[in-house]
Amino acid sequence: MAYNRFLTNRDYCSIATEEHMKQIIRDVPDRIPQAEQRAEMQILEYLDQYYEIEKILAVGKNIREYNVGVSYPGQVWIRKDEEIYKHLFRVERKI
C-alpha cells in the first residue's frame, strides 16, 4: 500500500535547508517517505506516553455513515449530512 504524504518537499525546504534534507535522507530522495513514517511513529510513541492517542485515533477510524435501517448502541460516533454525532443513547432502526 502506497504511503500518502501530507507534506511536500517544498514544505520541508521552507523550514530546513536543502543540505539538511540531504543529510536526513542521505541524498536518496526515495527515502523521504521512510523518514516521514519513522517520524510519525516517533511522534505517536511520544504522544502515547502522555495521552490516550490510540484510543482517540480508534474513535476516528470507527465513525460510521448513518443508515436509517440500522440500530446503534449508545456512545457510538455516526456521520450524517457531513456532520459527526456521538449518540449518547441507543438508537433503534426505523421499520
TIVO-2410 file (N, C-alpha, C; in nm, 3 decimals):
# residues 95
REC num residu      c1      c2      c3 atome chaine
REC   1      M   0.084  -0.118   0.000     N      A
REC   1      M   0.000   0.000   0.000    CA      A
REC   1      M   0.089   0.125   0.000     C      A
REC   2      A   0.057   0.216  -0.087     N      A
REC   2      A   0.139   0.337  -0.102    CA      A
REC   2      A   0.120   0.429   0.019     C      A
REC   3      Y   0.229   0.494   0.056     N      A
REC   3      Y   0.225   0.588   0.168    CA      A
REC   3      Y   0.180   0.724   0.115     C      A
REC   4      N   0.071   0.776   0.168     N      A
REC   4      N   0.021   0.906   0.126    CA      A
REC   4      N   0.091   1.015   0.207     C      A
REC   5      R   0.163   1.099   0.138     N      A
REC   5      R   0.239   1.205   0.204    CA      A
REC   5      R   0.150   1.326   0.228     C      A
REC   6      F   0.163   1.382   0.347     N      A
REC   6      F   0.089   1.502   0.383    CA      A
REC   6      F   0.166   1.627   0.342     C      A
REC   7      L   0.298   1.622   0.354     N      A
REC   7      L   0.382   1.737   0.321    CA      A
REC   7      L   0.456   1.712   0.190     C      A
REC   8      T   0.495   1.819   0.124     N      A
REC   8      T   0.572   1.808   0.001    CA      A
REC   8      T   0.718   1.843   0.030     C      A
REC   9      N   0.804   1.815  -0.065     N      A
REC   9      N   0.946   1.851  -0.050    CA      A
REC   9      N   0.961   2.002  -0.029     C      A
REC  10      R   0.877   2.079  -0.097     N      A
REC  10      R   0.882   2.225  -0.084    CA      A
REC  10      R   0.849   2.268   0.060     C      A
REC  11      D   0.755   2.197   0.123     N      A
REC  11      D   0.722   2.227   0.263    CA      A
REC  11      D   0.845   2.211   0.351     C      A
REC  12      Y   0.917   2.102   0.329     N      A
REC  12      Y   1.036   2.077   0.411    CA      A
REC  12      Y   1.144   2.182   0.386     C      A
REC  13      C   1.161   2.219   0.260     N      A
REC  13      C   1.266   2.317   0.227    CA      A
REC  13      C   1.233   2.456   0.281     C      A
REC  14      S   1.107   2.479   0.317     N      A
REC  14      S   1.072   2.609   0.374    CA      A
REC  14      S   1.117   2.621   0.520     C      A
REC  15      I   1.145   2.506   0.586     N      A
REC  15      I   1.190   2.511   0.725    CA      A
REC  15      I   1.330   2.453   0.745     C      A
REC  16      A   1.380   2.382   0.647     N      A
REC  16      A   1.515   2.323   0.656    CA      A
REC  16      A   1.589   2.352   0.526     C      A
REC  17      T   1.718   2.364   0.534     N      A
REC  17      T   1.795   2.388   0.413    CA      A
REC  17      T   1.801   2.260   0.331     C      A
REC  18      E   1.831   2.277   0.205     N      A
REC  18      E   1.844   2.161   0.117    CA      A
REC  18      E   1.955   2.068   0.166     C      A
REC  19      E   2.059   2.126   0.222     N      A
REC  19      E   2.170   2.046   0.275    CA      A
REC  19      E   2.123   1.959   0.393     C      A
REC  20      H   2.043   2.017   0.481     N      A
REC  20      H   1.989   1.939   0.593    CA      A
REC  20      H   1.902   1.825   0.543     C      A
REC  21      M   1.821   1.852   0.443     N      A
REC  21      M   1.735   1.747   0.388    CA      A
REC  21      M   1.819   1.633   0.330     C      A
REC  22      K   1.925   1.668   0.259     N      A
REC  22      K   2.012   1.565   0.202    CA      A
REC  22      K   2.075   1.480   0.311     C      A
REC  23      Q   2.110   1.543   0.424     N      A
REC  23      Q   2.167   1.467   0.536    CA      A
REC  23      Q   2.064   1.372   0.595     C      A
REC  24      I   1.942   1.418   0.608     N      A
REC  24      I   1.837   1.335   0.667    CA      A
REC  24      I   1.808   1.213   0.580     C      A
REC  25      I   1.800   1.234   0.450     N      A
REC  25      I   1.766   1.123   0.359    CA      A
REC  25      I   1.889   1.060   0.296     C      A
REC  26      R   2.005   1.103   0.338     N      A
REC  26      R   2.133   1.052   0.287    CA      A
REC  26      R   2.142   1.065   0.135     C      A
REC  27      D   2.089   1.177   0.085     N      A
REC  27      D   2.094   1.213  -0.056    CA      A
REC  27      D   2.023   1.113  -0.147     C      A
REC  28      V   1.923   1.042  -0.092     N      A
REC  28      V   1.841   0.949  -0.172    CA      A
REC  28      V   1.695   0.992  -0.156     C      A
REC  29      P   1.640   1.063  -0.255     N      A
REC  29      P   1.504   1.117  -0.243    CA      A
REC  29      P   1.396   1.013  -0.212     C      A
REC  30      D   1.416   0.888  -0.252     N      A
REC  30      D   1.317   0.784  -0.225    CA      A
REC  30      D   1.304   0.753  -0.076     C      A
REC  31      R   1.395   0.804   0.005     N      A
REC  31      R   1.390   0.778   0.149    CA      A
REC  31      R   1.300   0.876   0.224     C      A
REC  32      I   1.250   0.976   0.156     N      A
REC  32      I   1.165   1.074   0.224    CA      A
REC  32      I   1.041   1.008   0.286     C      A
REC  33      P   0.966   0.925   0.212     N      A
REC  33      P   0.850   0.860   0.276    CA      A
REC  33      P   0.890   0.774   0.396     C      A
REC  34      Q   1.004   0.706   0.388     N      A
REC  34      Q   1.051   0.625   0.501    CA      A
REC  34      Q   1.081   0.714   0.621     C      A
REC  35      A   1.146   0.827   0.596     N      A
REC  35      A   1.179   0.920   0.704    CA      A
REC  35      A   1.051   0.976   0.767     C      A
REC  36      E   0.952   1.006   0.683     N      A
REC  36      E   0.824   1.057   0.734    CA      A
REC  36      E   0.755   0.952   0.822     C      A
REC  37      Q   0.754   0.829   0.776     N      A
REC  37      Q   0.690   0.722   0.853    CA      A
REC  37      Q   0.760   0.702   0.987     C      A
REC  38      R   0.892   0.706   0.988     N      A
REC  38      R   0.966   0.692   1.113    CA      A
REC  38      R   0.934   0.808   1.208     C      A
REC  39      A   0.931   0.928   1.153     N      A
REC  39      A   0.899   1.046   1.236    CA      A
REC  39      A   0.757   1.036   1.291     C      A
REC  40      E   0.665   0.991   1.208     N      A
REC  40      E   0.526   0.974   1.252    CA      A
REC  40      E   0.517   0.873   1.366     C      A
REC  41      M   0.589   0.763   1.355     N      A
REC  41      M   0.590   0.661   1.460    CA      A
REC  41      M   0.648   0.718   1.589     C      A
REC  42      Q   0.755   0.795   1.578     N      A
REC  42      Q   0.818   0.854   1.697    CA      A
REC  42      Q   0.724   0.954   1.765     C      A
REC  43      I   0.653   1.031   1.685     N      A
REC  43      I   0.558   1.127   1.741    CA      A
REC  43      I   0.446   1.053   1.813     C      A
REC  44      L   0.393   0.947   1.750     N      A
REC  44      L   0.286   0.870   1.813    CA      A
REC  44      L   0.333   0.805   1.942     C      A
REC  45      E   0.455   0.753   1.943     N      A
REC  45      E   0.510   0.693   2.065    CA      A
REC  45      E   0.520   0.798   2.176     C      A
REC  46      Y   0.566   0.916   2.140     N      A
REC  46      Y   0.578   1.024   2.239    CA      A
REC  46      Y   0.439   1.062   2.293     C      A
REC  47      L   0.344   1.084   2.203     N      A
REC  47      L   0.210   1.123   2.245    CA      A
REC  47      L   0.144   1.014   2.328     C      A
REC  48      D   0.170   0.889   2.292     N      A
REC  48      D   0.111   0.776   2.363    CA      A
REC  48      D   0.158   0.771   2.509     C      A
REC  49      Q   0.274   0.825   2.537     N      A
REC  49      Q   0.324   0.827   2.674    CA      A
REC  49      Q   0.242   0.923   2.761     C      A
REC  50      Y   0.187   1.026   2.701     N      A
REC  50      Y   0.118   1.129   2.777    CA      A
REC  50      Y  -0.033   1.136   2.752     C      A
REC  51      Y  -0.078   1.077   2.644     N      A
REC  51      Y  -0.219   1.085   2.607    CA      A
REC  51      Y  -0.269   0.947   2.564     C      A
REC  52      E  -0.399   0.930   2.564     N      A
REC  52      E  -0.458   0.805   2.515    CA      A
REC  52      E  -0.479   0.818   2.364     C      A
REC  53      I  -0.371   0.840   2.293     N      A
REC  53      I  -0.378   0.872   2.150    CA      A
REC  53      I  -0.437   0.758   2.067     C      A
REC  54      E  -0.401   0.633   2.098     N      A
REC  54      E  -0.454   0.521   2.020    CA      A
REC  54      E  -0.605   0.511   2.035     C      A
REC  55      K  -0.654   0.537   2.155     N      A
REC  55      K  -0.798   0.534   2.179    CA      A
REC  55      K  -0.868   0.642   2.096     C      A
REC  56      I  -0.810   0.760   2.091     N      A
REC  56      I  -0.869   0.870   2.016    CA      A
REC  56      I  -0.863   0.844   1.866     C      A
REC  57      L  -0.751   0.790   1.819     N      A
REC  57      L  -0.741   0.756   1.676    CA      A
REC  57      L  -0.840   0.646   1.639     C      A
REC  58      A  -0.863   0.550   1.729     N      A
REC  58      A  -0.958   0.442   1.703    CA      A
REC  58      A  -1.099   0.497   1.687     C      A
REC  59      V  -1.134   0.600   1.765     N      A
REC  59      V  -1.265   0.663   1.752    CA      A
REC  59      V  -1.281   0.717   1.610     C      A
REC  60      G  -1.181   0.788   1.562     N      A
REC  60      G  -1.188   0.845   1.428    CA      A
REC  60      G  -1.198   0.740   1.319     C      A
REC  61      K  -1.138   0.625   1.340     N      A
REC  61      K  -1.142   0.518   1.241    CA      A
REC  61      K  -1.274   0.442   1.244     C      A
REC  62      N  -1.352   0.457   1.352     N      A
REC  62      N  -1.476   0.381   1.366    CA      A
REC  62      N  -1.602   0.465   1.348     C      A
REC  63      I  -1.590   0.583   1.292     N      A
REC  63      I  -1.708   0.664   1.262    CA      A
REC  63      I  -1.778   0.600   1.143     C      A
REC  64      R  -1.908   0.578   1.158     N      A
REC  64      R  -1.986   0.511   1.054    CA      A
REC  64      R  -2.086   0.607   0.990     C      A
REC  65      E  -2.117   0.583   0.865     N      A
REC  65      E  -2.218   0.659   0.793    CA      A
REC  65      E  -2.355   0.619   0.848     C      A
REC  66      Y  -2.441   0.716   0.879     N      A
REC  66      Y  -2.572   0.686   0.935    CA      A
REC  66      Y  -2.658   0.615   0.832     C      A
REC  67      N  -2.729   0.511   0.879     N      A
REC  67      N  -2.821   0.436   0.795    CA      A
REC  67      N  -2.949   0.419   0.875     C      A
REC  68      V  -3.060   0.464   0.820     N      A
REC  68      V  -3.187   0.462   0.892    CA      A
REC  68      V  -3.230   0.319   0.925     C      A
REC  69      G  -3.183   0.219   0.853     N      A
REC  69      G  -3.221   0.080   0.875    CA      A
REC  69      G  -3.133   0.006   0.974     C      A
REC  70      V  -3.046   0.078   1.046     N      A
REC  70      V  -2.953   0.014   1.139    CA      A
REC  70      V  -2.977   0.067   1.280     C      A
REC  71      S  -2.972  -0.023   1.380     N      A
REC  71      S  -2.978   0.019   1.520    CA      A
REC  71      S  -2.836   0.045   1.569     C      A
REC  72      Y  -2.820   0.147   1.652     N      A
REC  72      Y  -2.688   0.182   1.703    CA      A
REC  72      Y  -2.690   0.180   1.856     C      A
REC  73      P  -2.587   0.123   1.918     N      A
REC  73      P  -2.578   0.128   2.064    CA      A
REC  73      P  -2.538   0.270   2.108     C      A
REC  74      G  -2.549   0.296   2.236     N      A
REC  74      G  -2.506   0.426   2.288    CA      A
REC  74      G  -2.355   0.442   2.276     C      A
REC  75      Q  -2.309   0.565   2.282     N      A
REC  75      Q  -2.167   0.600   2.278    CA      A
REC  75      Q  -2.101   0.571   2.143     C      A
REC  76      V  -2.178   0.569   2.035     N      A
REC  76      V  -2.126   0.542   1.901    CA      A
REC  76      V  -2.120   0.673   1.823     C      A
REC  77      W  -2.014   0.689   1.744     N      A
REC  77      W  -1.997   0.807   1.659    CA      A
REC  77      W  -2.052   0.777   1.520     C      A
REC  78      I  -2.135   0.870   1.467     N      A
REC  78      I  -2.201   0.850   1.338    CA      A
REC  78      I  -2.190   0.977   1.256     C      A
REC  79      R  -2.171   0.960   1.123     N      A
REC  79      R  -2.167   1.074   1.031    CA      A
REC  79      R  -2.301   1.080   0.958     C      A
REC  80      K  -2.365   1.197   0.963     N      A
REC  80      K  -2.491   1.218   0.892    CA      A
REC  80      K  -2.490   1.359   0.835     C      A
REC  81      D  -2.518   1.372   0.708     N      A
REC  81      D  -2.521   1.503   0.641    CA      A
REC  81      D  -2.393   1.582   0.664     C      A
REC  82      E  -2.278   1.515   0.648     N      A
REC  82      E  -2.146   1.578   0.661    CA      A
REC  82      E  -2.116   1.628   0.802     C      A
REC  83      E  -2.195   1.589   0.901     N      A
REC  83      E  -2.171   1.623   1.041    CA      A
REC  83      E  -2.145   1.494   1.118     C      A
REC  84      I  -2.067   1.502   1.225     N      A
REC  84      I  -2.036   1.385   1.307    CA      A
REC  84      I  -2.104   1.402   1.442     C      A
REC  85      Y  -2.175   1.297   1.483     N      A
REC  85      Y  -2.250   1.299   1.608    CA      A
REC  85      Y  -2.209   1.182   1.696     C      A
REC  86      K  -2.216   1.203   1.826     N      A
REC  86      K  -2.196   1.094   1.921    CA      A
REC  86      K  -2.332   1.064   1.983     C      A
REC  87      H  -2.379   0.941   1.963     N      A
REC  87      H  -2.507   0.901   2.022    CA      A
REC  87      H  -2.485   0.864   2.168     C      A
REC  88      L  -2.558   0.930   2.255     N      A
REC  88      L  -2.546   0.902   2.398    CA      A
REC  88      L  -2.633   0.784   2.439     C      A
REC  89      F  -2.742   0.763   2.365     N      A
REC  89      F  -2.834   0.655   2.396    CA      A
REC  89      F  -2.851   0.565   2.274     C      A
REC  90      R  -2.906   0.449   2.296     N      A
REC  90      R  -2.932   0.354   2.188    CA      A
REC  90      R  -3.029   0.415   2.087     C      A
REC  91      V  -3.003   0.395   1.959     N      A
REC  91      V  -3.089   0.444   1.852    CA      A
REC  91      V  -3.146   0.322   1.781     C      A
REC  92      E  -3.279   0.311   1.782     N      A
REC  92      E  -3.346   0.197   1.718    CA      A
REC  92      E  -3.368   0.228   1.570     C      A
REC  93      R  -3.355   0.125   1.490     N      A
REC  93      R  -3.376   0.144   1.345    CA      A
REC  93      R  -3.524   0.170   1.318     C      A
REC  94      K  -3.550   0.241   1.211     N      A
REC  94      K  -3.688   0.269   1.170    CA      A
REC  94      K  -3.735   0.155   1.081     C      A
REC  95      I  -3.854   0.109   1.109     N      A
REC  95      I  -3.909  -0.004   1.031    CA      A
REC  95      I  -4.007   0.046   0.929     C      A
***
